[in-house]
């Protein structure tokens, strides 16, 4: 194909990139970002920078993904529609919509003709198929745009040949290419005629931001109609031939295993039951319906091996954590020291969609369908469990109903593979709701100790020692090598991941003299508790402890909390969100006794978030009655302001802020798991007391600030930490008491009667209408 644009090869610049047009018929393209992009100019470094200020987790994840960015491509079909297999997982955060907007803008194609699906496990992508860290748009923004620009250029060049024109004279709009004389071709016609003899390198220039029609403007999610009408398909909706419902009977103790089944023959004769077998995590049952599975699980008489924390209570874990605290460097200096210790209890990381997967294991091969945020790791682990090579396992990624870090782990896929192999038949495996908080992934219990030194009206030092039950990182960076390093039996590999992630995410945004924030995870390996990188990982706990101490420091120095924060901030970006939230939320307005405002800020994900809430802790509110509800203090008003860098879809950002706020509110006031005698008592979201409608503020406002940044920030987790901290600070000001354990109601009498552990799940309800409102 000749140089039909009449232009000499452009020199690479900030907006110029290299891509590939893949040889063959039609148009298929890919981006290559391993060269050509000029490095961003260094910004002035503030005094006493922390590592995350210079190089954070998103830098790390983006750079890990960069080498295989050229393997991500867009295909144009003969109808002129664009197809993109996204190597990330959509779990409700709206990334398919944002990516479709990017492609539509760069390709000059209506968004309705951009089809974004989820890519199956592709081991060749290495670190480029992990969904986490609010990194998807940050890392995919440029590769997707480059791939779309390469596709557009290939279409224009193909059309130039057919229309006898030079490329620079052609105009592309809404999927149609028009020549100066009025002749035109659709993208489909141009793609059908494009025959590229070999893969070649090309250079493209991305559109100026001002030329983008969709990016930066609110857009309804592309799957919204299907979601609200029940047409959207999740793993359990898939029609896989001969796959029947399957559930697992689990041990009464955390991580207990089955030794034998005393009545297997009787259970196999129950209505609808087709198979019963012991697998590594319990006893799997396959039946015609999930209701019949539940009946069979309840009927099983199993001899169990003990779990990994037999007889342990939360108090035992807290004692272990306190013993493992790293020492503070600065000695206590009497009145000059301000000190606090904060305890954060276990809480479930379960998503709205139960943990589930479909598996069809044949002789010498296996196929998996599931919501998987690290599908390459899932493929590797399923292959190992079945004794197959990784190439013999196909893993198809399905959109998920939430994640919160839960779907980084392939527990359900591995269980489904074990069950399908044992039964010799395909299975639709789903966890019961009771399984999730009791045997599923939880946010680890932690203790944060802080000591600050104040002298002559200045904060000289700020030390934080965060001690946590180990976070499980055995999914690695989503591929086999780092997953195996994290799983080394000494536990040092996992600890290395924890320390790295903590270092690259924690940043105190204040000028407080000498700042040190250190993590310790004392257990040698993450095998006792099923933990995970629950939404926002360490930051909600760390930020809540920090912001409560900032309020204490302000009080010690006789300063207003907002004025004190503002005077100590390092970053103009953080100052902007703080000023704006104080203005919108009417900071300092008169409040009745027993009510108060609270404010908090958090800087992470290439952006900053500020939250201001008002809380009502008066007895008539705390003791209000709602049927079968946990009430307590009520947040009546919330204002969230976020600088998320270059925003693709403001509506999506606001939705994530609202969801993050609900998480932070729950974790501050009510949401937890109680460890008693080696197992968690909670067996449902209601038991764990997640935020419900009667706890949410009637007045909620979110504002997304215009940003000077030319790169997007991350928003999937950005709202959690500041929200949790703001609620905690408001509660402290309303009650006059400093909260030291979270959630604040953890030691209240249990609001529920714990469900049985043997059998491990309750019976299917027959009176559901009695629980409607």
N, C-alpha and C positions, 0 to 999 in steps of 0.2 A: 504494500500500500504506500503510495507516494506521499510526499509532504504537501497535502492539499490545502493547508491553511495559509500557505504563502509566508510563513513566519520562520525565522531562524530559531534553532533550539534555544529555549529560554534558560537563563542562569537560575539556579535554584535559589529561592528566597524564602522568607518566613511563610509565605502562602503557596509556595511551589513544592510539589512532592513527586516522588517516583512511584509508579505503579506498573502493573503488568497487564497486557492484553493476552489472554490465554489462547494458544493456538487451537484451531478447530472451527467448526461451523457455528454460526450464531455469535452472540456476544456474551462472554464470561470474563470477568475482570477481577483483579485483586490489588490490594494496596501494599506498598513496601515503604516502611517508615524507618528502616535501619540506616538510612543515609539521607542527606538532603535538607532536613529541617534544621535551621539555624538554632543554636542554643539560646534559651531565654537569657536576657541580660540579668546580672545579679542585682538583687535589691540590697539597699543598705541593711546591715545586720545590726539588730538592736543589742544593747548590752546584755550580757549573761544569757546568750541564746541557749535554748534546750535543743536536743537533737531533732525533735519533731518540728521545730521552727525552720530548720534548714533542709531536712529530708524526712518526709513522713511516710506512713504506711502506703498511701496512695502513690507516691513516687515509686516506692519499691514494687508494688503490684503492677503498675503501668510499665515500668522498665522490664520486669520479668515477662510481660506479655509481648513486648515490642518485637523480639526476634522472629516470631511466627505471624506477625500481622499480615505478611504477604500471602498467607494461606487462607485469608478471609476474603470471600468474594461475593459479588452480586451477579445474578443471571437475569438476562432480559429474554423473555419468551417471544414466540412469534405473534402474540397478541399485543406485544409492547408493554406488558406488565413486568415489574421488577420483583425478583425473589431474593430474599436474604435469609440464610440460616444463621441465626444469632447464636454465637458460642457462649451464651450466658443463659440463666434461667429466669423466666418471668414468674414472679410469685405474688403479683399484685402491686409491685412498685411502679409499674407503668413504663418499663424500659422498652417494650415492643413499640409502644406509641412514640416515645422519644426518638428511637432509631428510625422508625418509619418517617417521621418528620424530617430528620436529617437527610435521608435518601431522597424523599420527594423534593426537598428544596434544591439539593445539589444536582439532581437529575432532571429538574423541570418536568415533574410528573405529578398528577393528582395523587394525593395520599391514598385514595381509595384503590389505586392500582399498584400500591406497594404492599407486598405480602411478606410479613416477617414471621418466620417459624423458628423453632428451637432446634439447634444442631444436635445430632446424636453424639455420643462420645467419640472424639477424634484424638487419639493419642499423639498424633503428630503436632497438635497445637501446644503440647507441653503445659506451660503455666498459663495459657491463654484461654482456659475453659473453666475458670473458677469464678463463681458469683459470690462476692462478699466484700466487706469493707467499704460499702457505698462507692464502689470503684467502677461500675459498668460504664456509665456515661463518661467519666473522666478518661478511662483507658480506651473506649471505643469511639469517642467523638471524632478524632482525626482519621483513624483507619476507615471508618464507615464513609466519611465524607470523601476521602481520597478514592475509595473503591467506586463510589457513585460518580465522581468526577471523571475517572478513567472510563467508566461505562458511557458516560455522556460523550466524551471525546471519541470513543470508538464508533458510537452511533453516528456522530456527525461526519466522521471520515468515511464511513460506509455510505452514508447518504450523499456525500460530495461526489463520489464516484458515479453513483446512479444518476444524479441530477446534473452532472457536468459542471459543478460549481466549486469554488474554493471554500474551504471550511469556514474561514472568517466571515464569509458573506451569508452564511446560513443562520437562521433563527430557530431555536428550539423552544417550544412552549406547549405545556399540557400534553406531552407525548407525541407531538407532531413537529416535524422538521420542515421548514419552509425556505425555498430559494428566492432570490430577488425577483425572478420572473413570475412568481406565483405558484410554481410547481411545488409539490410537497410529498413527503413520505411519513408514514406513521413510524413510531419506534419499532413496531413489530415487523414492518416491511424492511426497515433498515437492518434489523437484527437478523432476519431470515437470509438476507443477501450477503451478510458479512462472513467471509471465509478467510480465516487468518492462518497462514501456512505454518507458523511457529510462534511459540510464546516469545514475546518481546517486551523490552522495557520501554516505558513511555513516561513523559513528564506532563504533569497537569498543574494548573493553578486553581486553587479553591476560590469560590465566590467571596466577594467582600461581604461582611456581615450585613451591610445595608441592602444587599441584593437578595437576602433570604426572606421569603414570604411567610414561612410558618414558624421558624425558630424564634423564640422569645415571646410568642403569643399563645394564650391559653387554647388548648385543644382537647376535645373530649377523647377519652381513651378509645382506641380502635376496637377493643373487645367489650366495650361497655354494654351494648345492646345484648350481646350473647350472654354476658354475665348476669344481667338483671332478669333475663327471660329464661334462664336455666338451660340455654343451648351450649354454653361453653363446656368443653370436655376436660375433665380431670382424669387422673389415672384410673379411678374406679368406674368411670363412665365408658372406658374403652371396651369395644366388643372384640376381644381376643378369643378365637375359636376354642371352645371346650375349657376355658379358664373358669373355675368355680370359686365362690367365696371361701376364704381361708382365714382362720384366726389362731392365735397362740395362747395357750394356757400358761401363765407366768407364775413364778415362785412368789411366796409371801414375802420373802426377804429380797432386798435390793441385790440384783444380779445372781440370785440363786439359780441352780440348774437342776434339771430333772434326772433322777436316778432310775426310776422305773414307774410304770403305770400299772396299777393293780387291777383295773377293770377295763382294759383296752377293748376286749371283745364285746363287752356290753355296750360301750359307747359306739362302737362301729355298727351296732345294730339299731341305733337310734334313728328316727325318721330323718331322711335326707343326708345323713352322714355317709361319705364315701371313703374317707381315709383318716387314719390317726397315726402319728409317728412322733418320736422324740427327735428334736433338733437341738442345736447348742443352746438356744435361749429359752427352751421350754418344750411344750407338747403342742404340735401343730394339728389342727383339725380342718378338714375340707368337707364342705357340705353344699347342698343346693341353694341355701340362702344364708345370709349372715345371721338371721334369727336362729336358725338351726345350729350354726356354729356356736353362738352364745350358749344355747341349751347344752351342747356337747361339752364346751369348756367348763361349764358349771357342774357337769356330772362327773368329770374326770376325778379319779382318786389317785393322786400322784405322790410318790415318795421323793422329797426334795433334798438336795444338798444345800448346805448353808450358803448365805450370800457373802458379799465382800465387806460388809460392815456389821457383822452380827452383834446385836445388843446395843449398838451405838445410838446416842441421842445428839441433838444439836449442841447441847452443853458440852459434850465430849469433844466434838469437833472444834468448838470455840476455844476450849482449853488447849488443844493441839496448836491452833493457829497462834494464840498468844505466846505460847512457848517458842514458836518459830519466828517471832518478830525480829527483824534486823534492828540493831541498836541505832539510836539517834546520835548524830555526831556532836551536836552542840549541847552542852550540859544545861540542865534546868537552872535558870538564873532568877529564881524567886519571882518578884512582881514583873520582871521584864519578859517572862515567858508566858505565852498563851498556848495551851495544850488541849487536845481533844482526841478521843478514841471513838470510832464509829463502827458498828457491827452491821453487816448486810447478810441477811439470811438467804438460804436457797430459795429460788423461785423457778417455776417451770418455764421451759423454752418452747413449749408446744405451740404449733400453729393451729389456725382454725380448721384446716383440712387435716384429718387424722393421718398419722404416719402410714404409708401404704405403698404398694408396688405390685406389678403384674410380672410373673415369670413363667417362661416356657422352656424347660430344660430337656433337651433331647440327648441322645447318645452322641457325645462328642461336640455339642454346641449348646448355647443358651442365648435366649433373648429376654431382655428386661425392659419394662416400661415403668417410668416413675418420675416424680418431681425430684430432680437431683441437681444440686448446685455444684457438685464436683464429680461429674459423670465419668471422667477418666479414672479417678480413684475408685469409683464404684465398679467400673469394668474390671480393674485390677483385682479388687478384693473379691468380687464374685468369681472371677477365674480361679483365684487361689482357693476359695472355699469349695469349688467343684472339681479341682484338680485339672483344669483346662488351661490352655494357653490363652493369653489375653485376646489374641486375634480371633478366637472362637466364640467370644462373648460380644453380642451386640447390645448396646445400651441406648434406648430411645428416651429422650428427655421430654417430659410432659409439663405443661404449665401447672403451677401449684397454687393452692389456696393459702397463701402466707408461708412464712418460713421462720423469721426471727433467728436465723442461724441454724435451726433444726435440720434443714435439708442439706446442709453441708455434709451430713453423715448419711451413709447408705445402709443404715441398719435394716430398714424394711426390705430393701432390695436383696440384701444378703439372706435374710430370713426367707423371703419368697423363693430364692434360688435353692436353699436347703430343702424347703418343703416340696417344691416341684420335683427335685431330684429324688427325694424319699418316696414320693407318691407315684412318680412316673407319669405325671399329668400336670398340665398348666394350672396356675393358681392366681387368684386375685386376693392378695393378702392385705388385710387392714388391721391396724391396732384398734382396740377398744379405747374409748375416752378414758377409762380408768387406768389403762396402761401408761398413758402419756406422762402424767405427773409422778407416777410411782416408779416406773422403770425407764422412762424416756430421758431426754437431755434436759439438764437444769443449769441455771446460772449458778456458778459456784459460790459457796459461803465465803465471806471475806471480812477482814478487819483492817481498817485504815487508821493509823495513828499519825497525828500531826503535832509538830511543835514549831511555833514561830517566836522570834525574838524581837521585841519592840524596845527601842531606846531613843529618847529625845524626839519622840513624835514620828519616828521612822521605823519601818519594818526592815530589820537587818538580815534575818534569815527565815526561811520557810522550808521545813523538812517534812516529807511524807513517807511513811513506810507502809506499803500496802501488802498485806499477807493474805493469800487466797488458797483455797482448795484448788488444785491444778485444773487449768482449762485444758480440755482434750484437743490437741492439734494433730491428731493422727490422720487427718485428711491431707496434711501438708499443704502445698500450694496447688492442690487439685490434680497432681499427677503422681506417678508411682515412686520416683526416687525420693522426693522430699517427704512423702507419706511414710516410706520405710525408715527414713532417718528419724522422723518424729516418733515412730513406734519402737525404737531401739529399747531393749529390755531394761537398760539402766535408768531410763527416764530422762537422761540428759538431753536427748534430742528434743523431746517435748518441752523440757524446761528452756532450751535454747529458743524455741519458737515463742514461748510465753514472754521471755525477757525481751526478745526483739520486737514483738508486737507492742508490748507495754512502752518500750522506749520510743517507738515510732508513732504512738498515738497520744501520749500524755504530754500536754503542754499547758503550763500555768500561765495565763495571759497577763500576769501582773509583774511590775517591777518591785519585787520583794527581796532585793539583795541577793544573797546566795540561796539558790533554790536547788533542792535535791528531791527527786521522786524515785523511789526504789521499790521493786517488786520482789516478793519471795513466795514461792509455792513449795511448801515443805515436803509433800509426799514424793517418793522416788519416781512414781509413774502414775498416769491418770487412769488407774484401773479400779479404784474403789468406788468412785462416784461417776455416773454418766453425765459429765459436764459437756459444755460446748461454748462456742463463741456466740452466746445469745446476744441479740440485737444491741450493738454499741459496745459490746465486750466489757472492758474494764471501766469505761468512761462514766457511766451513770453513778457508780459507787464512788469513784475517785472525785468526780466533779461535785457531787453532793457534799462529801466531806470537806472539800476545799471551800465551796461557797458558804457553808455554815461557818467555817473558820474566818472567812473574809468578813462576814457580818460581825463576828466577835471582835475582830481587829478594829473594825470601824467603830464599834461601841466603845472599845478600850480607849480609842483616840478621840472619842466624842464627835465622830463624823457621821453624816448621813450616808447610808449604805450605797446609794447611787453616786454621790459626790466622791466618796472614798474610792470606789471602783474606778470611776472616770479618771481621777488624778493619778492612779497607779497603772493604767493600761499601757501596754507596749504598742498595740496595733491600732492604726486609724480605722481599719475595717471593724474591729470589735467596738471601738468607740462609737462608730456610726450606728451599729445595731443597738447598743446600749442607750444612746441618746434618743433614738427613734422609739424604742419600746417604752422608755420612761415618758415620752410625750404622748404616745397613743394610749398607754395604759393609765395615764393621769397619776403618775407616781406622786405620793405625798398628800393625796386628797384625804379629807377627814373621813375616818372610819369609826363605826360604833365599837364599844368595848367588846372584846371577844372575837373581833374580826381584824384582819390585817392584810397588808400587801407583802409580797415577797418577790425578789428579783434575783436572777442568776444569768450567767453567760457561759458560753462554751465555744471553744475554737478548735475545729477539726474538719477534715474532709475538704480542705482548700476554701473554707468559708467560716462563718461565725453565726451563732444563734443566741438570741437574748429572749428571755421569757419573764413576763411579769404576771403574777396571779394575785387574786384576792380570795381569801379563805374565811369561812364562817365556822368558828369553833364554839359557838354559844350552845348551852345545854339543849335548848329546844331544837337545834339543828342536829347536833351530834346524836341525840336520842330519838330522832324522828323514826317512825315505823313505816317500813315498806315490806310487803309480804315476802318471806324467804330471802331477805336481802341483808347484806352488810352495808350499813350506812356510815355513821361516824361523821367527822368533819367534812364539809362540802366546799369544794372550790367553786365559787360562784361566777368568776370572771377570769379569762385568760387571754393574754395578748402575746403573740409570738412574732418576732421579727427576725428574718434570716437574710444574710448575704451569702448566696450560693454560687457566686461567680457568674459566668455566662449561663443563663438559664435557657434550657430548650423549651420546656413546657411549664409555665408558671402554675397552671392548674395542678399538674402532677406534684410540683414542689409543695403546694399548700396541702394537698392530700397527705403527703408524707409527714409534714409537720403536725397535722392533726392526729395521725396515727401514732407518731412518736410522743406526742403530748399524752395521749391515753396510756401509753406504756409507762411514761415517767410518773404520771399521777398514781397509777396502780402501785408501782414499786415504792413510792414514797409512803403511801397510806395503808394499803390493804393486801397486796399480792405476795404470797409466799407459800413455801412448802415446809411442813413441820416434820423433822426427822425424829422418830420415836422408835426405840427398840429395833433398829436396823432396817426400818422401812419408812417411806413417806406416807403420811395419813391421807393427804388429799387425793381425790380420785376424779376430779372434774375441774373445769374452769370455775364453776360456782364455788366449789370447795376452796380453791386457791384465792378466790375473791378478786378476780380481775375487774377492772373498771367497767361499770355498767351505766345505763342511762341515768339512773338516779344519783350517780356520783359525778357525772360530767358537768362542766359549767354551761349554763344556758347562754352565756355571752362569751363567744370564742371568736377571736379575730387573728388572722395571720396576714402579714405583709411581707412580700418578697422585694427587697431593695434592688434597684438598678445598681449594677456593679461595674467597676472600671476594668475588671478582669476580662481577658480575651479567651479564657479557658473555663470550662464548666467545673463546678464543685460537686461533691457528693451530697445527697439528701436522704437516702434511705434510712439512715440511722441518726441523722444530725439533730433531730428534735428531742431525743430521749433524755440526754444528760442534763441539759439546761432546764427541762421541764421538771424532772425529778428534784433537782436542786432548788428550783424556785418554790415548789410546793413545800419542801422541807423548811426553807427559810421563812415562808409565810406562816407555817404552823408554829415555828419558834417565836415569832413576833406576836402572834395572836394569843398564845398561851403563856408566854414568858418563860418557857422551859426549852432547853436545848435538847432536841431529839438525838439519841445516841444509838438507837437500834432501828433497823428498817426491815420490813415496813413498820410504821409507828404503832400499829395495832397488834404486832406479833405476839405479845404476851397476854392479849385479851383471851377470855375463855373461848374455846372453839365454838364457832357458830354453826357447826354441822356435826352430825353423828357419823363417824368414820365408817365407810362401807367395809364389808368383810374382805379379808385377805385370802381366805379359803372358803368358797371359791373366789377367784381374784376379780371377777366382774359381776355387777348386779344383773338381775334378770331384765329382759327387754320390757320396757314399760307398756302397760295396757290401759293406762289412764292419762294419756298425754294431754287431753283437753282440760284436765283439772289444773294444769300448770300454765295455762294461757292467761293473758291479762286483757 
